C-alpha cells in the first residue's frame, strides 16, 4: 500500500507540474471536460456503488481534507464530503497507531528471545534445577535477568517445578551411564544341518564395541558361566573392568544365578530388563537386528565351526571398519581419518575393495 501511495503521489506531482504552463482558460476547459466525463460515468453506473482502493482513499483524503466543507460540497465528487473527512480521520488514526508501536512502551522491557531459549534449555537439560539454580547459572554466564523472570519463563513454557520433573527415565539413565554399561543377549540361528545354534554376545554402550562370547548348540549353565568368566578376564586384561559398573540382560532361563555372584565379585551389578520389554535392552536388540540383516540372513552356515568363523570375521568388521551414527561415522576401534583437503588427492582417488566372507561384506580402502 505504501509503495502504491508513493507512486500515486509522484505521478500526480508530475501532473501538477504539467499544469504550470497552462493558462487559466485551458485549465477551465479541462475542468469542464473532466466534469462532463464524470457525469457520463455516473449515468452509466447508475446506482452501482464505486469502490475505492485504500491507496485511492488515502490520496484523496490527503488532497481534499484541507479544503473547507463548503468547497467540498461544490465539487462534483463520487463521494460525499463527510466520506472524504472520514477517510482523512482513518488515515491520521493509522499514522498515530504506527508511531505508537515504534515508541518504547513504559515498564520492564521484554526478555530477549535468546535468553528465553537458554532458560528453557537449562531447565530441560537439568531436570533437578529449580528457577533459583537456573538464575545462578545465568549469572555465571554473565546474563543479567531477575529470578522472577526465570520463574515466569518456565511457567509460560509449561515446565513444572524441579521437584516434579526430577524423575530419571530409562533412556536418560542409559545415556548418562553409557561408559559403565555392558549389555548382553542370546541370538538363535539354524545351520544347514538343521541344528539350532545359540550365540552369546555383549556390547559396550559407549564405544559400541561388540564381543562374541561364544556359540553352542547346548547353552548349559556351565557353558554360560564359563563365558562370563572369560568376559571378565578379557575386560581385566584390557584394563576396562574397573570402568564397567552395570550389565543389562533379560530374564532368560539360560542365565544361571551364579553369574550374578561372579559379576558382583568383579564390581559389576546385574540389571534385569522388564518382562517382554526389549526396548530396555535396545542397543543390544539393535545389534542383533544388524547382525541378522548383514550376516546371518545372507550366509549359508554349514555347521558350528563355519558359524564361529563367520562371526569372528563379522566381529572384526563391526569393531574395526563399520561406521556408526552414534560415533559420528567412526568405528568402535577406529577413529575417523583426517579429511582429504588437497585437490590433487581428490582427483586421483584410488579406492580398492576388500571382501570378507567371500564377498558377503565389502570394505573400501585407499590403495597402498
C-alpha positions as CSV (number, residue, x, y, z in Angstrom):
1,X,0.0,0.0,0.0
2,X,2.8,2.4,0.9
3,X,4.5,1.8,-2.5
4,X,1.3,2.4,-4.4
5,X,0.6,5.6,-2.4
6,X,4.1,6.9,-3.1
7,X,3.6,6.0,-6.8
8,X,0.3,8.0,-6.9
9,X,1.9,10.9,-5.2
10,X,4.8,11.1,-7.6
11,X,2.6,10.7,-10.7
12,X,0.2,13.5,-9.6
13,X,3.1,15.7,-8.7
14,X,4.3,15.5,-12.2
15,X,0.8,16.1,-13.4
16,X,0.7,19.3,-11.3
17,X,4.0,20.4,-12.9
18,X,2.3,20.0,-16.3
19,X,-0.4,22.4,-15.3
20,X,2.0,25.3,-14.6
21,X,2.5,26.4,-18.2
22,X,-1.3,26.1,-18.9
23,X,-3.4,29.3,-19.0
24,X,-6.5,29.7,-16.8
25,X,-8.7,29.4,-19.9
26,X,-7.1,26.0,-20.7
27,X,-7.4,24.8,-17.1
28,X,-11.1,25.8,-17.0
29,X,-11.7,23.9,-20.3
30,X,-10.1,20.8,-18.9
31,X,-12.1,21.0,-15.7
32,X,-15.3,21.3,-17.6
33,X,-14.4,18.3,-19.8
34,X,-13.5,16.2,-16.7
35,X,-16.7,17.2,-15.0
36,X,-18.7,16.2,-18.1
37,X,-16.9,12.8,-18.3
38,X,-17.7,12.3,-14.6
39,X,-21.4,12.9,-15.3
40,X,-21.3,10.4,-18.1
41,X,-19.7,7.8,-15.9
42,X,-22.2,8.4,-13.1
43,X,-25.1,8.0,-15.6
44,X,-23.7,4.7,-16.8
45,X,-23.0,3.3,-13.4
46,X,-26.5,4.3,-12.1
47,X,-27.0,3.1,-8.6
48,X,-23.9,0.9,-8.6
49,X,-21.5,1.8,-5.9
50,X,-18.0,2.9,-6.8
51,X,-15.3,1.1,-4.9
52,X,-12.0,2.9,-4.0
53,X,-8.8,1.1,-3.1
54,X,-7.2,2.0,0.2
55,X,-4.4,3.9,-1.6
56,X,-7.0,5.9,-3.5
57,X,-8.8,6.8,-0.3
58,X,-5.6,7.9,1.4
59,X,-4.6,10.1,-1.6
60,X,-8.0,11.8,-2.0
61,X,-8.2,12.3,1.8
62,X,-4.8,14.0,1.9
63,X,-5.6,16.1,-1.1
64,X,-9.2,17.2,-0.3
65,X,-9.3,17.3,3.5
66,X,-7.7,20.7,3.9
67,X,-10.4,22.3,1.7
68,X,-13.4,23.8,3.5
69,X,-16.6,21.8,3.8
70,X,-18.5,24.3,1.6
71,X,-15.9,24.0,-1.1
72,X,-16.1,20.2,-0.9
73,X,-19.9,20.4,-1.4
74,X,-19.5,22.5,-4.6
75,X,-17.1,19.9,-6.1
76,X,-18.6,17.1,-8.2
77,X,-17.2,14.1,-6.4
78,X,-18.2,10.5,-6.4
79,X,-18.4,10.5,-2.6
80,X,-19.9,12.9,-0.1
81,X,-17.7,15.5,1.8
82,X,-18.4,13.5,5.0
83,X,-16.9,10.4,3.4
84,X,-13.7,12.3,2.4
85,X,-13.3,13.6,6.0
86,X,-13.9,10.1,7.4
87,X,-11.1,8.8,5.1
88,X,-8.9,11.6,6.5
89,X,-9.6,10.6,10.1
90,X,-8.8,7.0,9.3
91,X,-5.6,8.0,7.7
92,X,-4.5,10.1,10.7
93,X,-5.5,7.3,13.1
94,X,-3.4,4.8,11.2
95,X,-0.4,7.1,11.3
96,X,-0.7,7.5,15.1
97,X,-1.0,3.7,15.6
98,X,2.2,3.1,13.7
99,X,4.0,5.8,15.6
100,X,2.9,4.4,18.9
101,X,4.2,0.9,18.1
102,X,7.7,2.2,17.4
103,X,7.7,4.2,20.7
104,X,9.2,2.4,23.7
105,X,6.5,1.2,26.0
106,X,6.7,2.0,29.7
107,X,7.6,-0.7,32.2
108,X,10.1,-3.5,32.2
109,X,11.4,-4.4,28.7
110,X,10.5,-7.8,27.3
111,X,13.2,-10.5,27.9
112,X,15.2,-11.2,24.8
113,X,14.2,-14.4,22.9
114,X,17.8,-15.8,23.1
115,X,17.6,-15.6,26.9
116,X,14.2,-17.3,27.0
117,X,15.5,-20.1,24.8
118,X,18.6,-20.5,27.1
119,X,16.4,-20.7,30.2
120,X,14.2,-23.4,28.7
121,X,17.3,-25.3,27.5
122,X,18.9,-25.3,31.0
123,X,15.6,-26.5,32.6
124,X,15.2,-29.3,30.1
125,X,18.8,-30.5,30.3
126,X,18.8,-30.4,34.1
127,X,15.6,-31.8,35.5
128,X,16.7,-31.2,39.1
129,X,17.4,-27.5,38.6
130,X,14.9,-25.0,40.0
131,X,14.4,-21.4,38.9
132,X,16.9,-20.2,41.5
133,X,19.6,-22.6,40.3
134,X,19.0,-21.6,36.7
135,X,19.2,-17.9,37.7
136,X,22.6,-18.6,39.4
137,X,23.9,-20.4,36.3
138,X,22.8,-17.4,34.1
139,X,24.7,-15.1,36.4
140,X,27.9,-17.2,36.0
141,X,27.4,-16.8,32.2
142,X,27.1,-13.0,32.5
143,X,23.4,-13.0,31.6
144,X,21.6,-10.5,33.9
145,X,18.0,-11.4,34.5
146,X,15.8,-11.4,37.6
147,X,14.9,-14.7,39.3
148,X,11.2,-13.9,39.0
149,X,11.7,-13.6,35.2
150,X,13.2,-17.1,35.1
151,X,10.2,-18.4,37.0
152,X,7.8,-16.6,34.6
153,X,9.5,-18.1,31.6
154,X,9.3,-21.6,32.9
155,X,5.7,-21.1,33.8
156,X,4.9,-19.8,30.4
157,X,6.6,-22.8,28.7
158,X,4.6,-25.2,30.9
159,X,7.7,-26.6,32.6
160,X,7.0,-27.9,36.1
161,X,9.0,-27.0,39.2
162,X,12.2,-29.0,39.8
163,X,10.7,-31.5,42.4
164,X,8.0,-32.5,39.9
165,X,10.4,-33.2,37.0
166,X,13.3,-34.9,38.6
167,X,12.2,-38.4,37.6
168,X,15.1,-40.1,35.7
169,X,13.8,-42.0,32.7
170,X,15.4,-45.3,31.5
171,X,16.7,-43.5,28.3
172,X,18.3,-40.8,30.5
173,X,19.9,-43.4,32.7
174,X,21.4,-45.3,29.7
175,X,22.8,-42.1,28.2
176,X,24.4,-40.9,31.5
177,X,25.9,-44.2,32.4
178,X,26.9,-45.4,28.9
179,X,30.6,-45.6,29.8
180,X,29.8,-48.0,32.6
181,X,27.3,-50.3,30.9
182,X,27.6,-53.6,29.2
183,X,24.6,-55.4,27.7
184,X,24.3,-59.0,26.5
185,X,21.8,-61.2,24.8
186,X,21.4,-64.6,23.1
187,X,20.8,-64.9,19.3
188,X,19.4,-68.0,17.9
189,X,20.1,-69.3,14.4
190,X,19.9,-72.5,12.4
191,X,22.6,-74.2,10.3
192,X,22.1,-76.1,7.1
193,X,22.2,-79.3,9.0
194,X,19.1,-78.2,10.9
195,X,20.9,-77.7,14.2
196,X,20.0,-74.8,16.4
197,X,22.9,-72.6,17.5
198,X,22.9,-70.0,20.3
199,X,25.2,-67.0,20.1
200,X,26.0,-65.1,23.3
201,X,27.2,-61.5,22.6
202,X,28.0,-58.5,24.8
203,X,28.2,-54.9,23.7
204,X,29.6,-51.8,25.4
205,X,27.1,-48.9,25.3
206,X,29.5,-46.0,24.9
207,X,32.0,-47.4,22.4
208,X,29.6,-49.8,20.7
209,X,32.3,-52.5,20.7
210,X,30.8,-55.9,20.3
211,X,32.3,-59.1,21.8
212,X,31.1,-62.5,20.6
213,X,31.4,-64.6,23.8
214,X,30.8,-68.0,22.1
215,X,28.4,-70.2,20.2
216,X,26.9,-73.5,21.2
217,X,24.1,-75.9,20.4
218,X,23.5,-76.6,24.1
219,X,23.7,-73.4,26.3
220,X,24.0,-75.1,29.6
221,X,24.5,-73.2,32.9
222,X,28.1,-74.3,33.0
223,X,28.8,-73.0,29.5
224,X,27.2,-69.6,30.2
225,X,29.1,-69.3,33.5
226,X,32.4,-70.0,31.7
227,X,31.6,-67.5,29.0
228,X,31.0,-64.8,31.7
229,X,34.3,-65.7,33.4
230,X,36.1,-65.3,30.1
231,X,34.4,-61.9,29.5
232,X,35.6,-60.7,32.9
233,X,39.2,-61.8,32.2
234,X,39.1,-60.1,28.8
235,X,37.9,-56.9,30.3
236,X,40.6,-57.1,33.1
237,X,43.4,-57.7,30.6
238,X,42.2,-54.7,28.5
239,X,42.1,-52.5,31.6
240,X,38.4,-51.8,31.2
241,X,36.9,-53.8,34.0
242,X,37.2,-51.0,36.6
243,X,35.0,-48.8,34.4
244,X,32.2,-51.3,34.0
245,X,29.5,-51.0,36.7
246,X,26.3,-52.4,35.2
247,X,25.4,-55.4,32.9
248,X,22.0,-55.4,31.3
249,X,20.4,-58.7,30.4
250,X,16.9,-60.2,30.1
251,X,15.4,-62.8,32.3
252,X,16.2,-65.8,30.0
253,X,16.5,-69.1,32.0
254,X,19.7,-69.8,30.2
255,X,21.4,-67.4,32.6
256,X,22.3,-69.2,35.9
257,X,22.1,-67.4,39.2
258,X,25.8,-68.0,39.7
259,X,26.8,-65.4,37.1
260,X,25.3,-62.6,39.2
261,X,27.6,-63.6,42.0
262,X,30.6,-63.7,39.7
263,X,29.8,-60.2,38.3
264,X,29.2,-58.8,41.8
265,X,32.6,-60.0,42.9
266,X,34.1,-58.2,39.9
267,X,32.2,-55.0,40.9
268,X,29.6,-55.3,38.2
269,X,25.9,-55.0,39.1
270,X,23.3,-57.0,37.0
271,X,20.3,-55.0,35.8
272,X,17.4,-57.2,34.6
273,X,15.0,-55.8,32.0
274,X,11.3,-56.0,32.5
275,X,9.3,-58.9,31.1
276,X,8.6,-58.5,27.3
277,X,10.3,-55.1,27.2
278,X,13.1,-55.4,24.6
279,X,13.5,-51.6,24.4
280,X,15.1,-51.7,27.8
281,X,18.0,-53.5,26.1
282,X,17.6,-51.5,22.9
283,X,21.3,-51.2,21.9
284,X,21.8,-55.0,22.1
285,X,18.5,-55.6,20.2
286,X,19.6,-53.1,17.5
287,X,22.9,-55.0,17.1
288,X,21.1,-58.3,16.9
289,X,19.0,-56.9,14.1
290,X,22.1,-55.6,12.3
291,X,23.9,-58.9,12.6
292,X,20.9,-60.8,11.2
293,X,20.5,-58.4,8.2
294,X,24.2,-58.1,7.3
295,X,25.4,-61.7,8.1
296,X,23.1,-64.4,9.3
297,X,20.4,-63.8,6.7
298,X,22.9,-63.6,3.9
299,X,25.2,-66.5,4.7
300,X,24.6,-70.3,4.3
301,X,26.0,-71.6,7.6
302,X,27.1,-75.2,7.2
303,X,27.9,-76.1,10.9
304,X,29.0,-74.6,14.2
305,X,32.6,-74.3,13.0
306,X,31.6,-72.3,10.0
307,X,29.3,-70.1,12.2
308,X,32.2,-69.3,14.6
309,X,34.5,-68.3,11.7
310,X,31.8,-66.1,10.2
311,X,31.1,-64.4,13.5
312,X,34.8,-63.8,14.0
313,X,35.1,-62.1,10.7
314,X,31.9,-60.0,11.3
315,X,33.1,-59.0,14.8
316,X,36.3,-57.6,13.3
317,X,34.4,-55.8,10.6
318,X,31.9,-54.4,13.1
319,X,34.6,-53.1,15.5
320,X,37.3,-52.0,13.1
321,X,35.5,-50.8,10.0
322,X,31.8,-50.4,10.1
323,X,30.6,-46.8,10.7
324,X,28.2,-45.9,13.5
325,X,26.0,-42.9,13.7
326,X,26.3,-42.6,17.4
327,X,30.1,-42.4,17.0
328,X,29.8,-39.8,14.2
329,X,30.7,-42.3,11.4
330,X,33.7,-43.7,13.3
331,X,34.1,-47.4,14.2
332,X,34.4,-48.7,17.8
333,X,38.1,-49.4,17.4
334,X,39.0,-47.0,14.6
335,X,38.9,-43.2,14.6
336,X,38.0,-41.2,11.6
337,X,40.9,-40.3,9.4
338,X,41.8,-36.7,8.5
339,X,39.7,-35.4,5.7
340,X,41.2,-35.1,2.2
341,X,41.8,-31.4,1.5
342,X,44.4,-31.3,-1.3
343,X,42.8,-31.1,-4.7
344,X,45.3,-33.5,-6.2
345,X,44.3,-36.2,-3.9
346,X,40.6,-35.8,-4.7
347,X,41.2,-36.0,-8.4
348,X,43.4,-39.1,-8.1
349,X,41.4,-41.3,-5.8
350,X,42.4,-44.9,-5.9
351,X,39.9,-46.9,-3.7
352,X,40.2,-50.7,-3.5
353,X,37.5,-53.1,-2.3
354,X,38.3,-55.7,0.4
355,X,35.9,-58.6,0.7
356,X,35.1,-60.5,3.8
357,X,33.3,-63.9,3.9
358,X,33.6,-64.4,0.2
359,X,32.1,-61.0,-0.7
360,X,29.2,-61.0,1.8
361,X,30.8,-57.9,3.4
362,X,32.6,-55.2,1.4
363,X,35.2,-52.8,2.9
364,X,36.8,-50.0,0.9
365,X,40.3,-48.7,1.5
366,X,42.8,-46.4,-0.2
367,X,45.4,-48.3,-2.3
368,X,48.7,-48.6,-0.5
